[in-house]
Structures are given as C-alpha cells and as structure tokens.
Amino acid sequence: MGINLTNFLSSKSKKTRMIDFQDLDHIDGMSISVGSANLYKDKRDDVALFYFREGANYASVYTKSKIISENIKWNLNQKNKKVFSLIVNSRNANAFTGKQGYQSLQIIADLLVKSLREIQIKDEEFPKNISSNQIIFGCTGTIGEKFPCDEIASQIPNLINKIKYTQNKFIWMKAALAMMTTDTKPKLAMEECKIGNEKIKIYGIAKGSGMIHPNMATTLAYVFTDANLSNEILNKLLKRNIETTFNSISCDSDTSTNDMVSIFSTGITKHHHIKNINDKKLQNFDKSLNSVLLNLAKRVVSDGEGASKFITLYIRNCKTEVDAKKIGFSIANSPLVKTAIAGEDPNWGRIIMAIGKAGPNINLKKLTIKFGEITIIQNGKLHETYEEAKVSNYMKNENLDVYVDIFTGSKNFTVYTMDLTKEYIQINSDYRS
C-alpha cells in the first residue's frame, strides 16, 4: 500500500509548527484502507476505511449546530453498541443533501456490509454477522452539493481488496491525507500508557483547517485504542477531555455542520477490568487520551487556513472557568486582534478591547497582560518599563504566548488560536474552485 502524497506535497509549503509526525504503528483488532473515488479534479486519495475485525466499542461527540450533515444524522440513529467500520470521505460534506444524502449512506453501508461479511467468512474462525447499523460515517468538504454515492460505492471493492491487518506510520499518514480538504498537513498523534500492568496504545488522526470553533469538537478526529473499555467509559472519558482540547481551539469562530470526534476501542488487550471512570488504574489512560486529543487540536490550529502564527492565550485568576473561557475566545475570535498579530503589530489596545467586551467582570485595578515574558499592563496600567520595540520584536515569533490575569478568582482556561492573514481570504474566496 504505497503512500500517495500528491495533496500533501503539492500544497503550499508553510513554515508553521507541528510538521513532525510520530511513529504510529500497529493496533491489534483493526485495519486501514485508503483509495480514490476521484472526488477532486486532481487524482488524490479521498476515502478512508477503518475496519474492526471483532467490532469496536465506541463513543462520539458531534456538532451542536442546529443544521447537521446527513452522516451525523445517520450516526446518531445507529444504536448498536459495537461498530465494525468507519468510512470517511473528503470533498463533500453531505450536508443539506436531504433524502439523497441519507439514502446514499444506506446504499454504501449495505454494500460495505456485504463485502465485510465475505471477509469475515474468509478470514475469521467465528465470522460475525455484521449489519448496516454497525457502520458509521465521517464526511467533510463542501456543503450543499449532491453526495457522490456512485463514486464512493464504486470504491468499496478496491478498499476491501486493500485491507491489511498490520498498519505502519505511512498507512496512518495516508488515511490522514485522505481526509484533508484545505489542510496543508496531515494530523497524527500517539501515546502509549498502561492500564494496570498492561501496555496500551492510543493513536489518533484528525483533519481541520477552516470553519474551526468549539461547540463540541470543531473538526473531524478519530482516536483508536487496543484497550478494552465499555461504551459508557469511553463516552465519559471523551466528554471530559474534549473541553480542554478540541473545545479550547478556534481558527475563525465558525462551527461546522459536520463536527465529529470519535474514539474506538478494539478490546484486544486484556487488562484490569474498568468498571468506573474514577478507577485509579484508568488515570494513566485518561491523561494520555487528553495528550493525544490536545496534540491533534493544536495541529488543527497550527494548520489553520492561512495561519502564520500559533497563539496560546492563558486566561488566569477568573471567578469561574466559564468566565475565563469567554474572555479567551473573545480575544481569539476578534478579527482586530488576529489581524494585528498577523501584521506583527504590538497593538495591545485590541487585547484590552476584547477583554472588555467579553462580558465577565474584571478587577481593573489588578489587570495584568503579558506577551511572553514582557509585561505590558500591570495593576490596570501600562507598565513603567514598557518598550514597544521589545514587543514588536517578540511579535516576529511564530509561537506567541499571551497571559491575561483578571484577578476576580482562581479559575483558569487556555485557548489556542491563529492569526488572520490575506491568505485566509484567498483560500475562502476560492474554496470551491
């Protein structure tokens, strides 16, 4: 299974962070297959199939948008405790496609189930009776265009023929590339941990570059583990860790119709049985899952459409975490703040503006703002040692840290965002071309 890097190497090179890729390898109980349904003008991989031989326990969180894609509707309607396959396509969001879009998923699921049953009979000692409600979908791309059912359905035999039961770094990268739309880099992350004395793998891939703002997840992200965890435990873990990872990023303040983050547990590793999310033997897994999700979330921001800066906003000492989050996203989503940072202009007045309009109370007499190690505002006043030249020089960095202390309490929240450049406008004015 060679790797097709067309849509990776032909993309505009960017000097931004997160270009390194970890060495994801094999997870027992699953396989990956990637192909091209010719959904783009230039031939590239655009469909990825994930197959779980024994089935997988799973949990998902979805967009909170009032308008959702047909694949999200499909996934929400499937009540089976185990899934046997996830299939993801790029180029078409299957949103605002109505009956045609939903029925297309049924056609594809039925065709895929038939092929997977044949593989089960051929490869498994005890074949499973797979049904179409054990298939879930991820879709990403343009909203409102007819869903390419025939093109994707025609790829099912090819995807099935390419199924291999051992993965490596290049297959994971190939799958991540197939999900990309305006992304310029695939997003991969991994952690290894223990549940009790047993070694566990947690691997994840994601896509996302534009239409990124938290109202659940803000992108497509899929996490896979060989742990043996119930749907209930997975659901609680995912919801708990989403808040400080995918719900702490913003590129452009827009929430997609297709947002989806899922975790799949193949159950192959026979570790200590976890009955409760507070089991101490789960702590290492919980921490590692957060690390994978945060790594992927940061990669989405880093590859934001047109991004030249990766910005971390540390909002501290607020009355509540909700207050800290409101202030953080008020700054992160301000076009005035984002364009100033793109222009490397140390216009701290725009930070002041964004704090003030956010809504929560602030202790103006103690308000402090720092860019990196440089104190700009202290005790509600311009710091006596402030030198704009130093701040201007700091703004030239690709990674910028902004610290805001509100002094109304002890709660904190960290937000990750990007700047707003001319390239963002170019990308989105030419998105469907």
C-alpha positions in Angstrom: 0.0 0.0 0.0 2.1 2.9 -1.3 1.5 6.4 0.0 0.0 9.0 -2.3 1.5 12.3 -1.2 0.0 14.4 -4.1 -2.2 16.5 -1.9 0.5 16.9 0.7 3.5 17.8 -1.4 1.5 20.0 -3.9 0.1 22.1 -1.1 1.6 25.5 -0.3 4.6 24.9 2.0 4.3 26.7 5.3 6.9 27.4 7.8 4.5 26.9 10.7 4.9 24.4 13.5 3.8 20.8 14.0 5.4 19.3 10.9 6.9 16.4 12.8 5.0 13.1 12.8 5.1 10.4 15.5 5.8 6.8 14.6 2.3 5.3 14.7 2.4 1.6 14.0 0.0 -1.3 14.6 -3.1 -1.5 16.7 -4.5 -5.0 17.1 -8.1 -5.6 16.0 -8.3 -3.1 13.2 -7.1 -2.4 9.7 -7.0 0.7 7.4 -7.6 1.0 3.7 -7.4 4.1 1.6 -8.5 4.9 -2.0 -9.5 7.5 -4.5 -13.1 7.9 -5.7 -11.9 10.8 -8.0 -13.9 13.4 -6.0 -11.3 16.0 -6.8 -10.1 17.4 -10.1 -6.6 16.2 -9.4 -6.3 12.5 -8.6 -5.7 12.0 -4.8 -6.8 9.8 -2.0 -10.2 10.9 -0.8 -11.8 7.9 1.0 -10.5 6.1 4.1 -11.9 2.8 5.5 -11.3 1.7 9.1 -12.3 -2.0 9.8 -12.6 -3.6 13.2 -12.4 -7.3 12.9 -14.1 -8.1 16.2 -16.1 -5.0 16.3 -15.2 -2.0 18.5 -16.8 -0.2 21.4 -17.0 3.5 20.6 -18.2 6.9 21.6 -18.6 10.1 19.7 -19.3 13.8 20.2 -20.9 15.8 17.5 -21.5 19.4 16.4 -24.1 21.4 18.3 -25.0 23.3 15.2 -28.8 23.3 14.5 -28.0 22.3 11.0 -26.2 18.9 10.8 -24.9 16.8 8.0 -26.7 13.6 6.8 -23.8 11.4 8.1 -24.2 12.9 11.6 -27.9 12.1 11.4 -27.0 8.6 10.3 -24.5 8.1 13.1 -27.0 9.3 15.7 -29.6 6.9 14.5 -27.3 3.8 14.9 -27.9 2.4 18.4 -25.7 -0.7 18.2 -23.1 -1.0 20.9 -20.3 -2.1 18.5 -19.3 -0.8 15.1 -17.3 -2.8 12.6 -16.3 0.1 10.3 -15.8 3.8 10.0 -15.7 5.2 6.4 -14.6 8.8 5.8 -14.7 10.9 2.7 -13.4 14.3 1.8 -14.5 16.9 -0.8 -18.3 16.5 0.0 -19.8 17.4 3.4 -23.1 15.5 2.7 -24.8 18.5 4.4 -28.0 20.0 3.1 -28.3 17.0 0.7 -31.6 15.7 2.2 -33.0 12.3 1.3 -30.4 11.7 -1.4 -27.6 12.2 1.0 -29.0 10.0 3.7 -30.1 7.2 1.4 -26.6 7.2 -0.2 -25.2 6.2 3.2 -27.6 3.3 3.4 -26.5 2.1 -0.1 -22.8 2.4 0.8 -23.4 0.7 4.2 -25.3 -2.2 2.7 -22.6 -2.7 0.0 -19.8 -2.5 2.6 -21.5 -4.9 5.0 -21.9 -7.5 2.2 -18.1 -7.2 1.5 -17.1 -7.3 5.2 -19.3 -10.4 5.7 -17.4 -12.1 2.9 -14.1 -11.2 4.6 -15.3 -12.5 7.9 -16.2 -15.8 6.4 -12.8 -16.0 4.6 -10.5 -14.8 7.5 -12.3 -15.5 10.8 -12.8 -18.7 12.6 -16.0 -17.4 14.0 -17.5 -15.0 11.5 -19.6 -12.1 12.8 -23.0 -11.2 11.4 -22.3 -7.5 10.6 -25.3 -5.2 9.9 -25.5 -1.8 8.3 -26.3 -0.2 11.7 -22.7 -1.1 12.7 -21.2 1.2 10.1 -20.7 4.9 10.8 -19.6 7.7 8.5 -17.4 10.8 8.5 -17.9 13.4 5.8 -16.1 16.7 5.1 -16.0 19.2 2.3 -18.4 21.5 0.5 -22.0 21.9 1.9 -25.0 21.6 -0.3 -23.5 19.6 -3.2 -25.1 16.3 -4.3 -23.4 13.4 -2.4 -21.3 11.3 -4.7 -22.8 8.0 -3.8 -21.9 6.2 -7.0 -18.3 7.3 -6.9 -17.7 6.2 -3.3 -19.7 3.0 -3.7 -17.5 2.1 -6.7 -14.5 2.3 -4.4 -15.7 -0.3 -1.9 -14.3 -3.3 -3.7 -10.9 -1.6 -4.0 -10.9 -0.6 -0.4 -11.8 -4.1 0.7 -9.0 -5.6 -1.5 -6.5 -3.2 0.1 -7.3 -4.3 3.6 -4.2 -5.3 5.5 -4.2 -6.4 9.1 -0.9 -4.6 10.0 -0.6 -0.9 10.0 2.5 1.3 9.9 3.3 5.1 10.0 2.8 5.5 6.3 -0.7 3.9 6.2 -1.8 6.1 9.1 -0.5 9.2 7.3 -2.2 8.0 4.1 -5.5 7.9 5.9 -5.0 11.3 7.4 -4.1 12.7 4.0 -7.3 11.3 2.5 -9.4 13.3 5.0 -7.8 16.6 4.2 -9.6 19.5 2.5 -7.9 22.9 2.8 -5.5 21.4 5.2 -1.8 21.5 4.2 -0.6 18.8 6.6 -2.0 15.5 7.9 -2.6 15.5 11.7 -1.4 12.4 13.6 -0.7 11.8 17.3 0.0 8.9 19.6 0.6 8.0 23.3 1.5 4.7 25.0 0.4 4.1 28.5 -0.7 1.4 30.9 -3.9 0.2 32.5 -2.8 -1.8 35.4 0.3 -3.7 34.2 -0.8 -3.9 30.6 0.7 -1.7 27.9 -1.9 0.3 25.9 -1.8 2.2 22.6 -3.8 5.3 21.8 -3.4 6.6 18.3 -5.3 9.5 16.6 -5.7 11.3 13.3 -7.6 14.5 12.5 -8.4 17.0 9.8 -9.3 20.6 10.2 -8.1 24.0 8.9 -11.1 26.3 8.5 -14.6 26.6 10.0 -13.0 25.9 13.4 -14.6 27.0 16.6 -15.7 25.0 19.7 -19.3 24.0 20.0 -18.3 20.4 20.6 -15.3 19.5 18.6 -14.7 21.8 15.6 -13.2 19.2 13.2 -13.0 15.5 12.3 -10.9 13.5 14.7 -10.7 9.7 15.2 -8.9 8.1 18.1 -8.1 4.3 18.3 -7.0 2.2 21.2 -6.4 -1.5 21.9 -7.8 -1.0 25.4 -10.9 -3.0 26.5 -13.3 -0.2 27.6 -17.0 0.0 27.6 -19.0 2.5 25.6 -20.1 4.2 28.8 -16.5 4.6 30.0 -15.4 5.8 26.5 -18.2 8.3 26.4 -17.4 9.8 29.8 -13.7 10.0 29.0 -14.3 11.7 25.7 -16.7 14.3 27.0 -14.4 15.1 29.9 -11.3 15.5 27.8 -13.0 17.4 24.9 -13.4 20.5 27.0 -9.7 21.3 27.4 -8.6 20.1 24.0 -10.9 20.4 20.9 -13.2 22.8 22.8 -10.3 25.1 23.6 -9.3 26.0 20.0 -10.6 28.5 17.4 -9.4 29.4 14.0 -12.2 31.6 12.6 -15.1 31.4 15.1 -17.2 29.2 12.7 -18.7 25.9 13.7 -19.2 23.2 11.1 -22.3 21.1 10.3 -20.1 18.0 10.3 -18.0 18.3 13.6 -17.2 14.8 14.9 -14.7 13.4 17.4 -14.8 9.6 18.0 -12.9 7.1 20.0 -12.8 3.3 19.1 -11.7 0.6 21.5 -10.8 -2.8 19.9 -10.7 -4.5 23.3 -7.8 -6.8 22.3 -5.6 -6.0 25.3 -6.8 -8.0 28.3 -6.1 -5.6 31.2 -7.7 -5.0 34.6 -11.5 -4.6 34.1 -12.5 -1.0 34.4 -16.0 -0.6 35.9 -15.8 3.1 36.8 -14.3 6.2 35.2 -12.7 7.1 38.6 -10.8 3.8 38.8 -7.2 4.7 39.7 -5.9 2.2 37.1 -7.5 4.4 34.4 -5.7 7.6 35.4 -2.7 7.0 33.1 -5.0 6.2 30.1 -7.1 9.3 30.9 -4.0 11.6 30.9 -2.7 10.0 27.7 -6.0 10.4 25.9 -6.0 14.1 26.8 -2.5 14.4 25.4 -3.5 12.8 22.1 -6.6 15.0 21.8 -4.7 18.2 22.7 -1.9 17.3 20.3 -4.4 16.9 17.4 -6.3 20.0 18.4 -3.1 22.1 18.4 -2.2 20.7 15.0 -5.6 21.8 13.6 -4.9 25.4 14.8 -1.3 25.3 13.6 -2.6 24.4 10.1 -5.4 26.9 10.2 -6.2 28.4 6.8 -3.5 31.0 6.0 -2.0 30.8 9.5 1.4 32.3 10.1 1.2 32.4 13.9 0.2 29.9 16.6 -1.2 31.8 19.6 -1.7 30.4 23.1 -3.9 32.6 25.4 -3.6 31.9 29.1 -6.5 33.4 30.9 -5.9 33.2 34.6 -7.4 34.1 38.0 -11.0 34.4 36.9 -14.1 33.9 39.1 -15.2 30.9 37.1 -13.8 28.7 34.3 -16.7 29.9 32.1 -15.6 33.5 32.6 -12.0 32.6 31.6 -13.3 30.8 28.5 -15.5 33.7 27.5 -12.5 36.1 27.8 -10.2 33.8 26.0 -12.5 33.3 23.0 -13.3 37.0 22.9 -9.6 37.6 22.2 -9.1 34.6 20.0 -12.1 35.4 17.7 -11.5 39.1 17.4 -10.6 40.0 13.7 -8.9 43.1 15.0 -6.6 41.1 17.4 -5.9 38.4 14.8 -5.0 40.9 12.0 -2.8 42.9 14.3 -0.9 39.7 15.2 -0.7 38.8 11.5 0.9 42.2 10.9 3.2 41.8 13.9 1.8 45.0 15.3 2.0 45.1 19.2 -1.4 46.8 19.4 -2.2 45.7 22.9 -5.2 48.0 22.9 -7.1 45.4 20.8 -6.5 42.9 23.6 -8.0 45.4 26.1 -11.0 45.8 23.8 -11.6 42.1 23.5 -11.3 41.6 27.3 -13.8 44.4 28.0 -16.4 43.2 25.5 -16.3 39.6 26.7 -18.9 40.2 29.5 -17.4 38.8 32.7 -16.4 41.2 35.5 -12.7 42.1 35.8 -10.6 43.6 38.5 -9.3 46.6 36.5 -7.0 47.7 39.4 -5.1 44.5 39.1 -5.5 43.5 35.5 -2.2 42.2 34.0 -1.3 41.4 30.4 2.0 39.9 29.2 3.3 39.0 25.8 5.7 36.1 26.5 7.9 37.4 29.4 7.2 41.0 28.6 4.8 42.8 31.0 2.6 45.3 29.1 -0.2 46.0 31.6 0.2 45.7 35.4 -2.3 46.8 38.1 -4.5 48.1 35.3 -1.9 50.5 33.9 0.8 50.5 31.2 3.9 49.1 32.8 6.5 51.7 33.5 9.2 49.7 31.7 7.1 49.1 28.6 9.1 49.4 25.3 7.2 48.9 22.1 10.4 47.9 20.3 10.8 44.8 22.5 7.2 43.8 22.0 7.5 44.3 18.2 10.5 42.0 18.2 8.6 39.4 20.2 5.7 39.5 17.7 8.0 38.2 15.0 8.0 34.8 16.6 5.8 32.0 15.1 4.6 30.9 18.5 3.2 33.6 20.7 2.1 33.3 24.3 -0.3 35.9 25.8 -1.1 35.9 29.5 -4.1 37.7 30.9 -4.7 37.9 34.7 -8.2 39.1 35.6 -7.9 38.8 39.5 -11.5 38.0 40.3 -10.9 34.5 41.4 -8.7 31.4 40.9 -10.0 29.7 37.8 -8.1 29.4 34.5 -8.6 28.4 30.9 -6.2 28.1 28.0 -7.3 28.9 24.4 -5.3 28.1 21.2 -5.8 30.2 18.1 -4.1 31.6 14.9 -3.8 34.9 13.2 -5.9 36.2 10.3 -3.9 36.7 7.1 -4.6 37.7 3.5 -4.1 34.0 2.6 -7.2 33.1 4.6 -9.3 35.4 2.4 -7.7 34.0 -0.7 -8.4 30.4 0.4 -12.0 31.0 1.2 -12.8 33.2 -1.7 -11.6 30.4 -4.0 -12.8 27.4 -1.8 -14.9 25.6 -4.4 -12.7 26.2 -7.5 
